[in-house]
């Protein structure tokens, strides 16, 4: 039976790596047949990732989505349900960040960050959880951050949004335990992704790569139905990268 998996922010970085590792996992596992629904803002990125996933034999659909827009969140869930009738897994990976001193943050920075990281994540989770609660099965991943527990001076808005996401994780887990739905909070440290922009080689060399995060996520999804991996904290060996 196909397992319908929605991945947001799937066009690049950690989201792209998660999609590819789900596809790769199916190659040598006859009991795992994922059908990937890739969502992000940039259609060209989605098309490229979908082509790679299909090269492993995994059926892959793309839905261009900006989760900061609730209308597009509705369309993502409605389209998925109309086409496939269920949702087995949601990977809440889409996220944005603005990084500068506290006094330099603007209202536009605030709205931009919270619209995706809090509003979009909340309402997408809400709509998908209704489906999972009814079918009494499913798995929701939140790709939060170590910034959900540890503050950094240049990350005031980002940390605020990630602390908020962790609050959502803890709340929805209270509901999920009553209906056999798994909730996993993934808190990565520094991962080399496009969000960082240009970084010196000395910094890049001690950062993690997207696959360091995606492989444990796929493994967590493929654990037995009786087992729930509630939290993954993944850091570079050297620890957090200081500002």
Buried (B, 14 or more C-beta within 10 A) or exposed (E): EEBBBBBBBBBBBBBBBBBBBBBBBBEEEEEBEBBBBBBBBEEEBBEBBBEBBEEBEBBBBBBBBBBBBBEBBEBBBEBBBEEBEBBBBBBBBBBBBBBBEEEEBEEEBBEBBBBBBBBBBBBBBEBBBEBBBEBEBBBBBBBBBBBBEBEBEBBBBBBBBBBBBBEBBEEBBEEBEEBBBBBBBBBBBBBBBEBBEEEEEEEEEEBBBBBBBBBBBBEBBEEEEEEBBEBBEBBBEEEEBEE
